[in-house]
């Protein structure tokens, strides 16, 4: 007796060409289609040697398929491999295990139903037989496999139609009337979505209009006589399902109505009546203009794709109800980018014209070549020029890449406002980073700002940039960013760090750069460090020492820098711009629009700080000068003042008898962490009557804020009021000056001057 495996065969329900209820096919016309899908179980018997050689065959028993075991090894059971023996052992029930009793047929979908009379009793598989199927008494469920009907070639004459449970109100019928062609299309589209197929518009004639299933016709390569190189499947199955509407005209020649003249609901392909399947079809996707514009806004705002889908799902009550897919979002984004890049320069000029119409103070300057092609571009909005008038005494300049599709470096002029926040004075996209281009840019920026020169400019260590600055901004202090200087020599410094790591060269080198407050302190500290580690002739340390006047803080103490000692503000602004607004695929016109958003975002952050600073400030102590400055300084600046005021209590002060009246010596009270080169005390001059204050550390001259030495002297001298000349306007709440132009980049009032207009 040939051993066979009995599987639940769902294919029996569709073996007969007889059509069942709701488009299903039944093997028994007198039995409902669901009756053919009974609960059955797999019964395993030993496979004979002829089946172990891969022979295939099938038979029928009680209306079910009996599929022989195939794919077994041709070795005899007595020569089984170690793996087969292990598999057989793992599948065999334990000797002391309780054997389960047979379960009734209605318990599970995988339980066996009674076999027909005369069916041989199942046997346990011999060693070497497949171990994926359940064994009698093993307590394991079988793995479902494909039925023989599924493996056979599909029946070309089989038909599919909608489910019988479909609402009859949405099923078309002969002689059904519609007011116009669009109404008929929408009705048929609704029926198609519920049934699970797509719709394509057929021929439109004077007397009729046809709508077809999207699987109608036969696919042909659009290049006759050639073979398609890329393998691509097609959904064209020559389906005949369609609806034909006949047009009825009135006496005036206009269409009075349409009616269903010809109708076929049977398809030759399976239908997919599930929301997740139908939204894959182009005709059932949401194409509402407002809906798609909202998605465009989300994508242009940098919202990730999965977040867009989450938003849509929340709006529609579940992802099944969203008539759009993630692939559609990708396609929509790609189409939007193509549209943005089309006539990019023309759209950029239109945007600049719009900005000029909103505020005539908007400034832009292109650099063109001999052919009239724009190579570089600088622009600045009215609000940015107003910020420069308030805080343009110091700014940093730096360039960054990967911000636009043309790979043009982005240059920004960045400063600091009265809330110690970054503020931007101008943008530029450069064709190159040569001395000529930098000189053109600096001249354009200077012209835009009315020729006003800053006190200090911080840049990286770029020779072309330095030469251009020396040409355009003569007499202005040009300072190098410490981070860029150190980064340039980092590989060489790492070798020194590793060589002298046992004596902490890194920590001592950093201390020499950070702690000296005067030139004398730095020179003494540097000499001591070089002697300790024997680096007097080291080329790396020599190169750093030669540039000391450009980047070491102690050399720049007498010069005002407004608390800006590096290009970190430019670096942080560049990072924010690339992370939140633009990327390497951004077009020029979109880039300019996003930069305006950057400005408005900065204004919103500043407004939050302004509003937060309107509340009354509670001082830590009750010194009269402290209360006075709490009313003048912004909240952020006063926080720094309070920290310095608290730190100054760690210093002791004595009269400098050698210098005379109003001269003091301020020394730190700590006796620890004192190095030989560190200056032990600082000389302070405080004349309360004349209102003159100076300190040897030059912190006020460098930043415009009081050092701990002066604050300690204020306490000692009982200073009640700080003269106005020692309070820089850039740190006050009223730092913005009156200008002859509006600072608004975009007007928000309507034509009547009262209502608010939004784009």
Secondary structure, DSSP 8 states (H G I E B T S, - for coil): ---EEE---GGGGGSSS-B-GGG-B-SSTTS-GGGGS-----B-----HHHHTT---EEEETTEEEEE--S--SS-GGG--HHHHHHHHHHS--TTS-------TTS-TTS-----TT--------TTS-SSS--TTS---------HHHHS---TT--B---TTS-GGGS--TT-EESSHHHHHHHHHHHHHHHT--EEEEEE-SSEEEEEETT-S----SSTT---SS-----------EEEEEEEE-TTSSEEEEEEEEEE--BSS----SHHHHTTSGGGS---HHHHHHHHHHHHTT--HHHHHHHHHHHHTSGGG-S--HHHHHHHHHHHHHHHHTTHHHHHHHHHHHHHHH-TT-EEEEEE-TTS-EEEEEEE-HHHHHHHHHHTTEEEEEEE-SSSTT--EEEEEEEE-TTS-EEEEEEEEES---HHHHHHHHHHHHHHTTT---SEEEE-S-HHHHHHHHHHSTT-EEEE-HHHHHHHTHHHHHHHHHHTGGGTHHHHHHHHHHH--SHHHHHHHHHHHHHHHT-TT-HHHHHHHHTHHHH-GGGGTTS--TT--STHHHHHHHHHHHHHT--TT--HHHHHHHHHHHHHHHHHHHHHHHHHTTS----SS--HHHHHHHHHB-HHHHHHHHHHHHHGGGEEEEE-TTT-TTEEEEEES--SS--TTS--EEEEEEETTTTEEEETT-HHHHHSS--HHHHHHHHHHT-----GGGS-GGGBTT-----SS---SS--B-TTSSSB---
